[in-house]
Amino acid sequence: MARHTFKFRGGEDLTTMGACWFVSYCYYKKLNPSHLNWRKPSTYANRISVFNRTCNLHKYYLERVLEMDLTNLNKNRIELNGIRVKEMVRELLSNWDLSP
């Protein structure tokens, strides 16, 4: 089966990280260091590497995640439902200029 890749700028990298994983790790880094759902996949070290080299796209990625279908966001393996993922995105974007 072919790998689904997001069809927007930097989509290959977001696909590698996973949209929900990306939101979870961004939330951990910027707003809540006690949030650890991002640690669930054994591949998190590789995902962090991709996260670190795509800093210039992070806000753009968050905006794209807001446009994603809840059904697809619910399919993540880090135990976050799509509604919670979008809530986290909104919180991140509303604090974007305040967070490190």
GIQUIHU-V102529 format. One line per field, one symbol per residue. phi: phi as a letter, one per 30 degrees, with the letter a starting at -180 (. if undefined). A space follows every 50 residues. Layout:
# GIQUIHU-V102529
phi=???
This chain:
# GIQUIHU-V102529
phi=.dddbdcbeieddddddjdddedddddddcbbdcdbeeddddcddddded edccedcdddeddddedddeedddddccibdeddedddddddddcedcdd
